C-alpha cells in the first residue's frame, strides 16, 4: 500500500501545485508538507482526514475512515444547530 505522503506528493505533482499551495489548502505550514511527503513525519489524525479529503481517496476500508465520517457528522450537526 502506498503511504499517504507519497499519495499527497503524487497528487500535488499531477495538479502542478506547489507545497505552499497545498499547505494553504490544508491550513498547515509548507515544511509540514515536505516532512509528510518525505516520510520524515506523519500527519495527525485530523490532518490525515483533511489530506484524504483533498486528494479524494476517502476509502471506506481506511483505518481512519470512521474518523472522517465522525468529523463530517459533527460538523454537519454543529452547522445545523447554528442555523446553517
N, C-alpha and C positions, 0 to 999 in steps of 0.2 A: 504494500500500500504506500502510495506517495504521501509524504508528510505535508502538513498544512503550509509550512514555509515555502516548500517547493511549489505547491499549487498556487500560492499567493504570487510568487515570483513569475511563474508561467503566465498567470492571468494578467499581471501588470505589464509584462513584456508584450503579450498579444494585443493588449489595448494601447500600447505605446505610452503608458503613463509613467511618470517619474515617481520615485519613492515619496517625494514631497506631496504629490497629488494623492497618492494612496493614503498617506498619513493624515492628510487633511480630511479625506472622506471617512476615515476611521476614528478621527479625533485622537490621534496619538502622535508621537514625535517621529520624524524621519529615521533617527537612529534605531527606534524600536522596529521599524520595518526592516532595516538592514540586519538587525540581530535575529529576527524571526526567519527571514529568507535564508540566512547563512546557517541556521540551526544552532546558533550560539545561545539563543534563549527561546522559550516558548511563551506564547501569549496566555494570559489568564483566561478563565472560562468566559468571562464577559466579552473580551476582545476576540476570542476564538469564534464566538457566535456572530460577532459583527463581521469578521473576515468571511466566514462561511456564507453569510447573507450577501455580502458584497460579490463574492465570486460565484454565487448561485449554486453552491454544492451543499445544500442542506439535506444530506442523506438521512433517511429515517433509521438506517442501521448505524449511524454515527453514535458513538458513546455519549456525545454531548447534545444529541438532537432534542432530548427531553428538556434540557436547559433552555434552548432556543424557543421551544414551544411554550414553556412556562413563562419566559420573558415576554413573548408576544401576548400571551393571555393577560399577564399582569399589566402590561402597558395598555392593552385594549380596555381592560376594566377601569383603570385609572382615567383613561381618556373619556370613557362613557360617564363615569361618576362626576367628571368636571364639566359635563355638558357638551362634550365634543362630538 
